Amino acid sequence: DDLDARNLALSDPKYFLEQYSYPLLIDEIQYAPNLLPYIKMIVDDEKFKALKNNTEVKSLFWLTGSQQFKVMKYVCESLAGRVGVLSLYSLSNSEIKGYEGLLFTPKLDELKKKENTVHCDSKEIFERIYNGGMPSIATGAIERNNYFSSYINTYIERDVKQLLNVGKTIEFYNFMQYIAVRTAQELNYSTIAKEIGVDSKTIKNWISILESSGIIYLLKPFSSNLSNRIIKAPKLYFMDTGLCSYLAKYPNPETLEIGALSGAIFETF
């Protein structure tokens, strides 16, 4: 974000990396993708030295960015085979509450331990569902509705419209609202296309956009037959229940709890 640092990275990427040295954390890497070939050379050189001297290969760079599509495009082109990719989703219930131990395990003895320490009534649960797990909301730094309004506007205008050439911004927003009230349901492209008023191919493209950007998750059906697992329709889930309930236009947790979406959004949670 710092314009002086960005200008240096764009005009003289080699000198930029020499000046800052490493290990180095670079935020918003998508603004200076021409750093990546030089990072690749440094990584390869250090890896060769480590192999030659029989020493441990250390992490040299941490690259972060808020525009996932651009970041992944540049990284895949320049650093294939040299990076580990971590996608950061909204906070889990355990992270927000500060519970110790594993985030989740299916082991019965561990679940019984949690049962004795975690007590929530339905009101608390639906407040948590309604607010979701975005860090700014979970910490009380930003008011929920303002956050999601800005989040959706910037997401559609920047990531969707500009990067993926989706010109139908109103239709795309309607599409997001439509699938929000159908979280935890089987995905039927033809039905969605008919309701939204666009073709099935467009819906498939839009679904892939939301899935790639971590907005939704498609859960494949279980089957011992691999062919059936591929052919059958997956279930669609929103990754953040706060965003889902905002798009579904629920005004408060109480209305959400008694509304038609309550069962599906609890399953999503």
Secondary structure, DSSP 8 states (H G I E B T S, - for coil): --HHHHHHHHH-HHHHHHHH-SSEEEESGGG-GGGHHHHHHHHHHHHHHHHHHT------EEEE-S-HHHHHHHHHHH-TTS-------S--HHHHHT--S-S----HHHHHHHHHH----HHHHHHHHHH-S-HHHHTTSS-HHHHHHHHHHHIIIIIIIIHH----HHHHHHHHHHHHTTTTEE--HHHHHHHHTS-HHHHHHHHHHHHHTTSEEEE----SSHHHHHHS--EEEES-HHHHHHHTT--SHHHHHHSTTHHHHHHH-
